[in-house]
Amino acid sequence: MSDPAKPDNLISVFVDGEEVRVRPGTNMIEAATLAGKEIPHYCYHSKLSVVGNCRMCLVEMGMPAVDPTTRQPVMDAASGKQKVNWMPRPTIACATNATPGLQIKTSSPMVKECREGVMEFLLVNHPLDCPICDQAGECRLQEFATDYGRGYSRFVEEKNVKPKRTKLGPRVMLDDERCILCSRCIRFCQEIAKDDVLGFISRGSYSTLTCFPGKELANNYSLNTVDICPVGALTSSDFRFKMRVWFLKETNSICTESSVGVNTIVSSREGTIYRITPRRNDDVNDTWMSDSGRDLFKQVAAENRLDKYALDGAPVTADQAVAEAATLLKAGKVAIVGSGRSSVEEQFLLKKLAQAVGNPPVYLVSRVQPGDGLLVSADRNPNVRGALVTGLINELPEQQLAKLAAAIESGAVKTILSVDEDLTLAGLTTDQLKKVQVIYLGTHHNSTSQIAKVELPVLTVFERTGTFINQQFRVQKFHQAVPGPAGVLNTLSVLGKLLALNGQNVTATPQGVWPLLAAEVPALAGMAFDTLPDTGKLINASTWEHLPYCEGKTLKYEPKKPAATAQ
Amino acid sequence: MPITEHRVILKYADQPGYTNTIDCYLQHGGYEALKKAVAMKPEEVGKEVEVSGLRGRGGAGFPAGMKWKFLDRKSGKPIYLICNADESEPGTFKDRQIMHKDPHQLIEGMMITAWAIQAKLAIIYIREEMPFAAKILKRAIEEARAKNFLGNNILGTTYSCEIIVHRGAAAYICGEETGLIESLEGKRPYPRIKPPYFPAALGLYMCPTIVNNVETLCHVKHIITMGGAEYAKTGVPNNTGTRIWCVSGHVQRPGYYEFECGKITLGQMIYDVCGGLHPGRALKAIIPGGSSAKVLRADERFKGKLRDGTEYNWSVNDIPLDFDSPAACGTMSGSGGIMVMDDSVDIVEVLANLNAFYAHESCGQCTPCREGSLWMKKISSRMTSGHARPEDADLLKNVADQIAGRTICAFGEACAWPTQSFLAKFKDEFVAKADNKPRKELRLI
């Protein structure tokens, strides 16, 4: 039904008389959003099936008048425009798709009355316990009651009593009295998590959300139900009663759990992170993330956090430690173990450092575990693609550093620079490590840091800024959410200082490194850190497409067959 | 003047000696219509039903022939026929009689319909509270299968179709056709949103499906026997055929009575057929089409113009019993359940009772009906327990107004119409409840 005069295949719909061009099949809620109008809704979620049960999105709908016999438009003599046939009854916007000439009234008296009615109904059996509810501040019930409600109650009967403080699973708590029965959580479990464990029991106003007998909501995506719950019915056991959401500072970040590169929001207050929630990116993670990814911030305040510079175990200043590292690197017989968890900028400077100290062999440690086909891929390093793109490595990393072990045994390597890798987990024995001098840049204590000659504490992903390249070869930015331990430098600064001691001066910030990246890495030409969109940018990956990557299919990723097996 | 029934569906049902076995049915000309139908082309059968003007007997009165025409035959998916035997509208008890006393008539009607729409499978969805009917139907199906009226290669044709009896789990909402389909699929009977889930296109298992009421399907048999045009001569134009009316309440002879549509008035039904009210009582109100229909007040008059232009000025007793006339009076013939109330009833009690039913049966899927039905119940039962407030009458009416027309299925209207009509017609009695009564201290919560 597209208009041939307008080749973009869009159709015109009219929201409160204002024309907006949308794709055919766009529903009224999305069409109104494009026109800058809000149609309030509870049960509708753009990534889930449409059920139309909350009735909050009722609007008035009209179609251009057509003569039923001649099929000709019926014109209005006064205005010269085609007449509109308004439907006598309100229509739900979520289940009505745009057709050419569709008319929507989002704030007529009838629509306002419908919303007031639905708001009143939703609140009559709601406990109104906002002062003790975790959802307060980000609660659709609060927001729409303020925006579209009557502001007073006519309800004098006793409210329904339903179960409270129900443990649905290890991470999700349910308060049935707050539940508005929108069924978003049920649909999420069925359609996205494929773990159909939630359902309603009882009828009518006594309907109650519950888990099937003998089951629990324990899948690794269970906390998404908390995110999409429009009210305070589902809450996170971890975040519950910890912090009022309006105090939280939100920082855009990227999940480092795997090479999917889930877009996240890190919520913190006064240097403490309280939770991680997914950030919508329709090309990467839609609006979801794994539960395991949400726990990663706990590494920030972990007991074994490395926060002191040390030389042979004795505390020194940062500059002393860096100077000692530089001396060791200059002495020759060096090997470098980079990391797929470093940012693109860090990997690039590490490569520059390698070049400055005579191109020693560079290794990377791979982390491969089974993927879940959704948002956790098999490659548990978030940025192996970055190491390839920056040229730090040319082949895919291996899990065991057998070649490095052999080089140690043969005496070819006397110094190892390890960037946040526990070498004892990568196939090197403690005895082997004792034969060499280890410079360890890391965030946490481990077996390698204990043996290390030089310990250089660095910052976690939540405490620094940079970019990762995910499995799709999408460059994505993450930002510093919290400051990190006092006096601890980030990896980029440490590498910058080491480069400076080798006679190269770079501005060791993402903004400072990106001009170099754009100039020296063809795939990143023309890009800059500040102009990189929050949803990331795909780069030309043709150089690296032939490599046999370990990832299988995930939500938005289809593995390309390596060239060797495709033939 | 005594009025005699015009029985078609229940012609033999109550005759002495008539049993629900296949032998008895065959002796009375049974399955001849099916033989006639399978000799016709399926579309010819559909055409006869269309010509007959048969309207659905389940409640909405939608033309059955038109419903069949909506069927999506191009999808290539199997077509299903469902017999809606979830008769649970308060005041309605006609389908039960058919299934108990003449099950083969239903089976024959279903097989003719199945042939007409070329259904792959036919299902009788029967309400849980009718265990005997389910048992009778199952036995009747076995009998019919033994005689090759259903099953493989029916009556020597290449067409095969089975009938399955599926018992519900006692929920009024399963009478709503999409709720019924969800229930058949093994889910909660949440009615589906329409569009897009019209059963004729996306019904059972997302396949084209026809859902017809028990009585409607029985009429199909008689349409084939008589021929559509001949059938259309019974009743009145646009309201063809006979209909079984279920009369309950304060009449001398409550029961089920079959008449031609439009050939008898409400007054005749109450006074001539059912023997009138109990001695010394006066008529107060009538609910003419099952509990969801809007109530009629005994002293109301209805003026207007019919479709053919004739003007009418009816009292309640003058309303012809068909589909269109009750609709012209602002109510509906619905499922044919006529509930008569004399002046002994407390109208607020009646509404409280109805509201309790709807609050209990609301499926809980969409907000207005889920919360509104229980709220209305709570208000009306409070009013009957001596705690009415003067403002309750308006509040009750307004709550109902917030439900009707805003829900996924017709249950919204079904639960709002009684309250709306009771308040519109008997408001003084609701207001009177609040007068001079000790009142519980109420505060807003």
Interface residues (C-beta under 8 A of the other chain):
Chain A: V50 V51 G52 N53 C54 R55 M56 L58 R89 P90 I92 A95 T96 E113 C114 G117 V118 E120 F121 L122 V124 N125 Y152 S153 R154 F155 V156 E157 E158 K159 N160 I180 L181 G199 F200 S202 R203 G204 S205 Y206 S207
Chain B: A171 R188 Y190 I193 P195 P196 A359 H360 E361 S362 C363 G364 Q365 C366 T367 P368 R370 E371 G372 S373 L374 W375 K378 I379 R382 R389 L395 Q402 I403 G405 R406 T407 I408 L442 R443 L444 I445
